[in-house]
Amino acid sequence: MKLWGGRFTKPTSQLVDEYTASIYFDKKLAVYDIEGSLAHVAMLGKCEIITKEEAKTIAEGLQKVASTIESGEAILREEHEDIHMNVERLLIEAIGPVGGKLHTGRSRNDQVALDMRLYLRDALVEITQLAVQVQQALVKQATANMDTILPGYTHLQRAQPVLFSHHLLAYAWMFQRDIERLIDSWKRVNQSPLGAGALAGTTFPIDRKYVAQQLAFEGICENSLDAVSDRDFVVEFLSDASMISMHLSRLCEEIVQWSSQEFNFIEIDDEFSTGSSMMPQKKNPDVAELVRGKTGRVYGHLMGMLTTLKGLPLAYNKDMQEDKEGMFDTVETLRGALSLFAPMIESMNVNKEAMYKAVQNDYSNATDFADYLVGKGITFRESHAITGETVLYCIKENKYLTDLTIKEFQTFSNAIESDIYDYLAPEAVVQARNATGGTAKNQVTAQLKKVTQAIEKNNQWVSAKNEILSSRSYRSI
């Protein structure tokens, strides 16, 4: 008989049990379910809804259930549908009928919402910490490559040379925004729904704020209907995760290109590469490719959650069982990608010579040629035309701008003098971009200092939240 089976005259079909059961995946919430139950039963005892002796017996029983689940001894059964009913059944088996008093004043609707918020709080801190580690790896490579110049691209065409450190820090700032979004979402996740009941609250004189304090929540969900039906915090996390995945994917695309023989700008360490079963010479950037590929998986979970929620009336509906698998899978997907990414970036070998050779053998200094002419009193539009004509001549003659003689230069403009070569050297082109946020070395140095300060603040946030979360482990309640 189901724990809720009093109203029914027949058992549910085996097919229904198999189709509707969520225990196969929501067993991930076991530790959080027990944690929430311990706080709930402590409140029941405090408010004298049950006796203090009963509360103590139930709490001790929950600790035993937690141990059997952690050790793998506990058998979680499909016919008990979900982790909540399985925990309660194990509790009753362990301590007898008094275990049935645990569910006083709550519903599985507010219980599952609580469990998911507890789970996602931990996940937010972990994902943030891993994202910070990726930032740190990017900063380490940037610091080691403050004098490394590579071609910058627009439309995947050579555009202007930039410092490699500048390029890497662009991604460090992307991840900074990702981290800020995760941190900002914390306050919306960290609200307790417990006490909302099925949808309308409860007739028992519970103390919702006491439970919230026990679980280190910053407040409670103020509306019982909203408390049980809200999954905005899941959507927000999936959205943030999609953004992180997108940034990882963009960097992966560049890593795949840079590590190809055609570019030869970097080499991925053997620990983060794979080979071919047929072609013995191959060294494949499979980690970067798979991270790039899994981005679609994360996007899919976001769209799936939005689609599930879009037509649901208040309050709880069984459709909302679909909120967990995508969230769990997204956490695991990001955890795996970010854990690999930091050491892969940190250990990659940078081919400085190949990058420098590339910027010498292109026309990415053409803008500086035009700017040079402007400095000689020629309008930019005329300078642009002169530069274009000069580049066309170089292409026909199989030369680059720095290969031209002064005599050749002066066939396009008499304003050109021998100082032109100083303007067109890759180092000069980079250093000339000295506006705030530019690629000149002193600007990149200033940027590096700012992103390092941001990382320090991120780490402080992670440490503070880890301290809070470790203080409310169910083992210590």
Stockholm file with secondary structure:
# STOCKHOLM 1.0

chainA/1-477         MKLWGGRFTKPTSQLVDEYTASIYFDKKLAVYDIEGSLAHVAMLGKCEIITKEEAKTIAEGLQKVASTIESGEAILREEHEDIHMNVERLLIEAIGPVGGKLHTGRSRNDQVALDMRLYLRDALVEITQLAVQVQQALVKQATANMDTILPGYTHLQRAQPVLFSHHLLAYAWMFQRDIERLIDSWKRVNQSPLGAGALAGTTFPIDRKYVAQQLAFEGICENSLDAVSDRDFVVEFLSDASMISMHLSRLCEEIVQWSSQEFNFIEIDDEFSTGSSMMPQKKNPDVAELVRGKTGRVYGHLMGMLTTLKGLPLAYNKDMQEDKEGMFDTVETLRGALSLFAPMIESMNVNKEAMYKAVQNDYSNATDFADYLVGKGITFRESHAITGETVLYCIKENKYLTDLTIKEFQTFSNAIESDIYDYLAPEAVVQARNATGGTAKNQVTAQLKKVTQAIEKNNQWVSAKNEILSSRSYRSI
#=GR chainA/1-477 SS CCTTGGGCSSCCCHHHHHHHCCHHHHGGGHHHHHHHHHHHHHHHHHTTSSCHHHHHHHHHHHHHHHHHHHHTCSCCCGGGCSHHHHHHHHHHHHHCGGGGGTTTTCCHHHHHHHHHHHHHHHHHHHHHHHHHHHHHHHHHHHHHTTTCEEEEEETTEEEEEEEHHHHHHHHHHHHHHHHHHHHHHHHHHSEECTTCTTTTCCSSCCCHHHHHHHTTCSEECSCHHHHHHCCHHHHHHHHHHHHHHHHHHHHHHHHHHHTSTTTCCEECCGGGCBCCSSCTTCCBCHHHHHHHHHHHHHHHHHHHHHHHHTTCCSSCCGGGGGHHHHHHHHHHHHHHHHHHHHHHHHHCEECHHHHHHHHHSSSTTHHHHHHHHHHTTCCHHHHHHHHHHHHHHHHHHTCCGGGSCHHHHHTTCTTCCTTHHHHHSHHHHHHTCCSTTSSSHHHHHHHHHHHHHHHHHHHHHHHHHHHHHHHTCTTTC
#=GC SS_cons         CCTTGGGCSSCCCHHHHHHHCCHHHHGGGHHHHHHHHHHHHHHHHHTTSSCHHHHHHHHHHHHHHHHHHHHTCSCCCGGGCSHHHHHHHHHHHHHCGGGGGTTTTCCHHHHHHHHHHHHHHHHHHHHHHHHHHHHHHHHHHHHHTTTCEEEEEETTEEEEEEEHHHHHHHHHHHHHHHHHHHHHHHHHHSEECTTCTTTTCCSSCCCHHHHHHHTTCSEECSCHHHHHHCCHHHHHHHHHHHHHHHHHHHHHHHHHHHTSTTTCCEECCGGGCBCCSSCTTCCBCHHHHHHHHHHHHHHHHHHHHHHHHTTCCSSCCGGGGGHHHHHHHHHHHHHHHHHHHHHHHHHCEECHHHHHHHHHSSSTTHHHHHHHHHHTTCCHHHHHHHHHHHHHHHHHHTCCGGGSCHHHHHTTCTTCCTTHHHHHSHHHHHHTCCSTTSSSHHHHHHHHHHHHHHHHHHHHHHHHHHHHHHHTCTTTC
//
